[in-house]
């Protein structure tokens, strides 16, 4: 490519060649982004390609190609959906990257209008989602389409009907025909939760919330869309059989009256000079917003002026997107480090050549899991595209293969724990490889100790994460039993920096007070995988005493034993959980640590009570769709064990609907009735 040559120095032949190359490259990246929802380069790099293309065209207007990227908006259409032609084309926005470019936009608009007085503008945060066009006839939603190539989109009506913020009927008076445009998006939290579910199911994870929203809306099966938490902010008009407002601000008001969500951060600015302060305000609010934004859109408020200003090529003269600095960047991956979590999960982390991503220095990024590394073929030494979405952990989006060192080798995931050398195993069907070292693995110990003293476990006041780490580094804590030896060091603790006599005494008292503990807290505190608070309670109630539980678990490690069968048949436990327990007891070192700990404690006998104190006791629950971490009967048994009533159909009396994959009419019904829905992961959190 000639991109290093200054535009002024390009010969006509070079310019023609580069324009052809740019047309191919931009078309390729458009398809990657819009059609496959899998971008290969950062937005900033993409914008740079387009800018270069526009600059060359400006100097050589006779060379503008018929397939010039500046005349096109988005990507080609994915097959599978019917095509819908937009009555009014869906165009794009020109970008400004700094105050100067923004001022130029205002100057151009005023010059075009022959005005000197300031422009009244509407400012709207620019959400990074996908734009859609909704057609309403006589107030009823009849059709909806994606932007597609700008003139023709995909008919995603059925999918749009599953989105709560797309009104089925407009409230109040509306024109006989009106097209309303807006952005479909997914919140950052829902994006992360969705990716976690995808990763656990071995399905592809989405690069960013925008791709997750696009991927969710463009599902051939609307039931999948229904299970994905999509939202919509409305912000523009298409065709209308009669005028609905004189200003854009008034139009936004009408949208709200009709029942649409309009971004609450939108503002009317009397004067274009207010834009800079607004830009700063929104960029500061950005990381705290629940959804991703990539800039602010400024629109001339007066619709009469908008009509006069019109369009140039693919963008309006009356609006501009003032973008924030890119939150994507490329850098070199120095090393892949394996982190070990509390339950032994090995998580690959990319150690990077530090790089500024949207104003934050990033030196590390998550690589999710083994399969993700394989799928993206990430290698040490690679140049990678990084992405940071608000305050979300940075992630490696893709590899720039052209910059791969010649001697690079594919990454091979370790099969031993990097911290303790124990085998790291990956059960078939699971995405995560785990260290089998249990309590003896030093990397797991700190995490386990932190869990051990946490509120639902031993609840020891004054022992925060940092203190645990410090005492561990000091060599005072090896396993949980050592916590109860800390009071012997009261004097030493008092002398430490940040401590005094009173705080040391309080800590030691808090520890001594926990020498007596309930069996369920004790079991939970061990931090055995899948033994959350609820399962710990089930076990405590079933086995009653520590001695009995220990003996039974020990015996249950024997496959085929009566004790194993008994364990698996406890309502709510099931075979997977039973196996976690027996695996734990099969390890001699775990038993030794367990006994050492029990020797320090008085473990109270559990009382058989009803389930009335569980969060879901007395509630009516419906499960719908395919559940991924439990079978339907297992889910039902577990809910019932906790005092809930499980029914098959959704009604006003339903308290929760747990929505699995491919959920359909029940999820929709719940939305209609305003019944609370939750993902399988949220349900698991509530009952564990
Ligand atoms: S107005 C003719 N307003 O940005 C102008 N677009 O880069 C139509 N977008 O395709 C667009 N927030 O996907 C407009 N408040 C907003 C927006 C917005 C996000 C997206 C939209 C559009 C793209 C243009």
Boltz pocket constraint, residues with backbone or C-beta under 6 A from the ligand:
constraints:
  - pocket:
      binder: B
      contacts: [[A, 90], [A, 91], [A, 92], [A, 93], [A, 124], [A, 125], [A, 126], [A, 127], [A, 128], [A, 129], [A, 130], [A, 131], [A, 147], [A, 182], [A, 183], [A, 235], [A, 236], [A, 297], [A, 316], [A, 319], [A, 321]]
      max_distance: 6.0
